Amino acid sequence: MRIETCYFCSSRIFPGHGIQFVRNDCKIFKFCRSKCHAAFKKKKNPRKVKWTKAYRKTVGKELAIDPSFEFEKRRHVPVKYSRETFTKAIEAMKKVEIIKQKRQGAYILQRLRKGRELEQERDVKEVQRDLSLIRSPAAALKQKQGEKMSEDERESDAEGEQMEGIIEDGGEVTL
């Protein structure tokens, strides 16, 4: 069973589905649905239509350049049938599909990680900008009073240490 790809949106076309358009120069265009066929007739560019796979690849939403895509390329060279080569090819196709899935998943996670980092930076900036909404002015006054009290205590402790040093030296207090 041969599964074709849509000329416009690059989705899969199973046998018995879709529309086939043959131009005067014998170029064959296969479309999965009337939506793709109508867009092609309107001369729309698939790379600029947001719902196509071509758009997603050009914008960087999907993995576009990868060696695993080389296995999907169509080869127009006939190969003599042998059971061994076909079984090896099928096994290789399964392995390639697994590798491709892992790479695409890693690519998506990498894209999402960038978004999370940007979101965190934006949240930090917003909190710093609107800090007055989070911290009440009364709490700031209370904190300032607490700092003044601690400064007064430090000064009194420092004076007390100086007095003790004077008394220990000679026993007499002179100013």
C-alpha positions as CSV (number, residue, x, y, z in Angstrom):
1,M,0.0,0.0,0.0
2,R,1.5,3.3,-1.1
3,I,0.8,6.3,1.1
4,E,1.2,9.6,-0.8
5,T,1.7,13.1,0.6
6,C,-0.4,16.1,-0.1
7,Y,1.3,18.6,-2.4
8,F,0.0,21.5,-0.4
9,C,-0.1,20.6,3.3
10,S,2.2,17.6,3.3
11,S,-0.2,15.3,5.2
12,R,-0.6,11.7,4.3
13,I,-3.1,10.5,1.6
14,F,-4.3,6.9,1.8
15,P,-5.4,5.0,-1.2
16,G,-8.9,5.9,-2.4
17,H,-8.8,9.4,-0.8
18,G,-8.0,12.8,-2.1
19,I,-7.9,14.5,-5.5
20,Q,-5.3,14.2,-8.2
21,F,-4.6,17.1,-10.6
22,V,-2.5,16.6,-13.7
23,R,-1.1,19.7,-15.4
24,N,-0.5,20.1,-19.2
25,D,3.2,19.3,-18.7
26,C,2.3,16.0,-17.1
27,K,3.2,17.2,-13.5
28,I,1.0,15.4,-11.0
29,F,-0.3,17.2,-7.9
30,K,-2.1,15.1,-5.2
31,F,-4.3,16.8,-2.6
32,C,-5.7,15.3,0.6
33,R,-8.9,17.4,0.7
34,S,-10.8,20.1,-1.2
35,K,-9.3,22.8,1.2
36,C,-5.8,22.1,-0.1
37,H,-7.0,21.9,-3.7
38,A,-8.8,25.2,-3.5
39,A,-5.8,26.9,-1.9
40,F,-3.6,25.5,-4.7
41,K,-6.0,26.9,-7.3
42,K,-5.8,30.3,-5.6
43,K,-2.0,30.1,-5.9
44,K,-1.5,30.3,-2.1
45,N,2.0,29.6,-0.9
46,P,2.0,26.6,1.6
47,R,4.9,28.2,3.5
48,K,2.7,31.2,4.4
49,V,-0.5,29.3,5.2
50,K,-0.3,28.7,9.0
51,W,-1.9,25.3,9.2
52,T,0.5,23.5,6.8
53,K,3.5,21.5,7.7
54,A,5.6,23.6,5.4
55,Y,4.8,26.7,7.5
56,R,5.6,24.9,10.7
57,K,9.0,23.9,9.4
58,T,9.9,27.3,8.0
59,V,8.9,29.1,11.2
60,G,10.9,26.6,13.3
61,K,7.9,24.9,15.1
62,E,8.9,21.5,13.8
63,L,12.1,19.7,13.2
64,A,13.1,20.6,9.6
65,I,16.7,19.4,9.1
66,D,17.6,16.0,10.3
67,P,19.4,13.0,8.8
68,S,16.4,10.7,9.6
69,F,14.4,12.5,6.9
70,E,16.8,11.1,4.2
71,F,15.2,7.6,4.6
72,E,11.8,9.0,3.5
73,K,13.0,10.3,0.2
74,R,11.6,8.7,-2.9
75,R,14.0,6.8,-5.1
76,H,13.2,6.2,-8.7
77,V,15.6,3.4,-9.1
78,P,14.0,-0.1,-9.3
79,V,15.5,-2.7,-7.0
80,K,15.5,-6.4,-7.6
81,Y,13.3,-8.1,-5.1
82,S,14.9,-10.2,-2.4
83,R,13.3,-11.2,0.9
84,E,16.5,-10.4,2.9
85,T,16.8,-6.8,1.8
86,F,13.1,-6.1,2.3
87,T,13.1,-7.5,5.9
88,K,16.3,-5.5,6.7
89,A,14.6,-2.4,5.2
90,I,11.5,-2.9,7.3
91,E,13.6,-3.3,10.5
92,A,15.6,-0.2,9.6
93,M,12.4,1.7,9.0
94,K,11.1,0.9,12.5
95,K,14.4,2.0,14.1
96,V,14.5,5.2,12.1
97,E,10.9,6.0,13.2
98,I,11.8,5.5,16.8
99,I,14.9,7.8,16.4
100,K,12.8,10.4,14.6
101,Q,10.2,10.4,17.4
102,K,12.8,10.9,20.1
103,R,14.5,13.7,18.2
104,Q,11.2,15.5,17.5
105,G,10.2,15.2,21.2
106,A,13.6,16.6,22.3
107,Y,13.2,19.5,19.8
108,I,9.8,20.3,21.2
109,L,11.0,20.2,24.8
110,Q,13.9,22.5,23.9
111,R,11.4,25.0,22.3
112,L,9.2,24.9,25.4
113,R,12.2,25.4,27.7
114,K,12.9,28.7,26.0
115,G,9.3,29.8,26.6
116,R,9.5,28.9,30.2
117,E,12.7,30.9,30.7
118,L,11.1,34.0,29.0
119,E,8.0,33.6,31.1
120,Q,10.1,33.5,34.4
121,E,12.0,36.6,33.3
122,R,8.8,38.4,32.6
123,D,7.3,37.4,35.9
124,V,10.4,38.6,37.8
125,K,10.2,42.0,36.0
126,E,6.5,42.3,36.8
127,V,7.1,41.5,40.5
128,Q,9.9,44.1,40.7
129,R,7.8,46.7,38.9
130,D,4.7,46.1,41.1
131,L,6.4,45.4,44.4
132,S,4.3,48.1,46.1
133,L,1.2,46.1,45.4
134,I,2.7,43.1,47.1
135,R,4.3,44.8,50.1
136,S,2.1,47.2,52.0
137,P,3.4,50.7,53.0
138,A,2.7,49.9,56.7
139,A,5.1,46.9,56.5
140,A,7.8,49.2,55.1
141,L,7.3,51.7,58.0
142,K,7.5,48.9,60.5
143,Q,10.7,47.6,58.9
144,K,12.2,51.1,59.1
145,Q,11.3,51.4,62.8
146,G,12.9,48.0,63.4
147,E,16.1,49.1,61.7
148,K,16.2,52.3,63.8
149,M,15.8,50.3,66.9
150,S,18.6,47.9,65.9
151,E,20.9,50.9,65.1
152,D,20.2,52.5,68.5
153,E,21.0,49.1,70.2
154,R,24.3,48.9,68.3
155,E,25.3,52.4,69.2
156,S,24.5,51.8,72.9
157,D,26.5,48.5,72.8
158,A,29.4,50.3,71.2
159,E,29.4,53.1,73.9
160,G,29.2,50.5,76.6
161,E,32.2,48.6,75.2
162,Q,34.2,51.9,75.1
163,M,33.4,52.6,78.7
164,E,34.4,49.2,79.8
165,G,37.8,49.6,78.0
166,I,38.4,52.9,79.8
167,I,37.6,51.5,83.2
168,E,39.8,48.4,82.7
169,D,42.9,50.5,81.7
170,G,43.3,52.7,84.7
171,G,40.4,52.3,86.9
172,E,39.6,56.0,86.6
173,V,37.1,57.5,84.2
174,T,38.2,60.6,82.5
175,L,36.7,62.3,79.6
